[in-house]
Amino acid sequence: MTDLPQAIHRGLQPFAHLSAPNASLYRRVLRVFARAKERFVVHLRPEDVAAELNRESDDQLTQALEKLVEWGNLRADADTGRVTSVEDFHRKRFLFQLTAAGQAAEQAIALYEEAIGRRGVLQSVALSDIADQLQSLVVFAGHADPDPAKVHLLLLSLAERFSSLADNAQAFMASLRRAIDFSDGDVEGFVAYKERLIDYINRFIADLANSGARIATLLTELEARDHRALLRLAARREAADAVPEGADEAEAYGRAEAAAYASWENRWQGLKDWFVSRDAGRPSQARLLRQSAVTAIKQLVDAVGLLNERRSGRSDRSADFRTLARWFAEAPDEAAMHRLWRAAFGLSSARHLTVTAETVSAWKDGDLPPGTPWRDAPPVRISPQLRRTGSYERRGRPNKIQDRSQARRLLLEQADREAAETAAARARLRTGGPTLLSELDVLDPRAFRLFLTLLGDALAARHPGESEVKAVTGDGSMEVRLSLVPDGGQVEIHTADGVLTGPEHLIEITDLTGA
């Protein structure tokens, strides 16, 4: 077969048809010749090509054949087999066949398309085959004089099986990352596909864990029995065919054997790295593959969950903003709008500004109330250092470390005080049994805020149509039971923060902390 780079250097362009106009027609024509060669058919006439393409033998097909001859993909020979007259002899009739360069180009394109289109599979059967072949090598390693041919064939089969396993696993994980991305097309088919894929990966993970442990044990056992002796047998057998003619036989044989042994040692190291972890920082490829597969399962489950959420009709961000806009429109006054703004977006007054000591002194001397507008308050004095450099830090010695022990003590005292107040509020809310909302005593502000939290948790847990509900707070400290009183009317609970109005209920609040 003609070497393809040399053919290109001679002016042939067997890949030119890929970027030419009507590239699809050129590809179909060349595939016809490739299939014919597989059937051991050497020459094809234009009408034969047209019949394979299910079209007429027209000028376009003739021109395509001529261009492929020009680029070097095909060779045209005069067709004299059907000449019956002088006119037939002078009429252009050709037999076409693939050239060596054309055939090499077809093989290269087929290999490229196979590599690009490969999705890969997780080969559980390959794991079992590798383990069985290693077990056979363990048996040969125990022989005093193992058969070189059988050892060589076993190693070749092992290398081929392992290479297929590694390549397919890599291709599968790459295609799996693309499969996790889904569209909003056939939802039912997508969910069913994901379920089958998860089951498939789960089975492979189990097989990989079982067979991987067995393979790692066999590799360790083979190394203990001097696996290098088996590799040398295979290297000697390969070197016997690699000795060139006309060279010093002993020297050439030694070089060939050393090269073959280095190749087998490299393959063995790759096999070992795949199944045996060196240390905590160098996990085996099998372990990394299991981790990637487990991560892929989690991502698949999350993708299905996200799709189910979309199908369930839950509100999205745009719907939330529309609801918030309606609340703003229904707010009774501007103060309520400001409270809604702070509650919705978690924003409050600016506290991040750093001011000078003079500004703080002016604020204290002025005794300004918290609600003073900024335009009526003393101005904030900005340090010239900040205006010039954008930083308050001065050059020279750094600032002294501040003693914050007193501030921490104050924070601890505040936390203890709030915990005591919360415990007192829980004790204040305990009902000791079912109690009507209208019979609740006047609550202090802290107890009332805790009561509103309990009431909100209970109402949020109640489904439409239910009249009774039980809920536990998020920290698990209190339980509330709420039952609607039929025809109970409306009740009002007066507190320092305002009046709570709602339908009459029976409420029972229990402190689960036992305090």
ZIPE-V210195 format. One line per field, one symbol per residue. psi: psi as a letter, one per 20 degrees, with the letter a starting at -180 (. if undefined). burial: + if it has 24 or more other C-alpha atoms within 12 Angstrom, else -. Layout:
psi = ???
burial = ???
This chain:
psi = pppghhhhhjiqmijhihjqqkhhggggghhghghhhhjkpgqprhhgghhhilrqnahghghgghhhghijhrppqpnjhkpirhghhiqopqpqqprghgghgggggggghghhiphqqonhhhgggggghhhhhgghhiqhmqohgggghghghgggggggggghgghghghhhhhhprrkdngghgggggghgggghgghgghhgghghgghghgghghhjmhhhhhhghghhhhhijpqqjroggghggggggghghghhggghggghhippgahimqrhgghggghgghhgghgghggghghhhhikqqahhhghgghhhgghiphrhhhggghghhhjkqaqpjipprrhggghhgghilpqhjpqhhirqqpopphhhhgijqipqqbqrqqpqojhhghgggghgghghgghgghhghhiphjrpqqhijprpqrgghhhhghgggggghhipqpiqiqqpqqrhjjhqppppppopkiaqqpoprhiappprqpqppoppoiij.
burial = ---+--+----++++++-------++++++++++--------++++++++----------++-++++++-++++++-----------------+++++++++++++--------------++++-++++++++++++++++------+--++-+++-++-++++++-++++++--+---+----------+--+--++-+++-++-+++-++++++-+++-++---+++++++++++++-------------+--+++-++--++-++--+++++++------+++++++-+++-++-++--++--+--------------------------------+---------------------------------------------------------------------------------++-+++++++---+++--+--++-+++-++++++-+++---------+++++----+++++++--------+------+---++++++++----
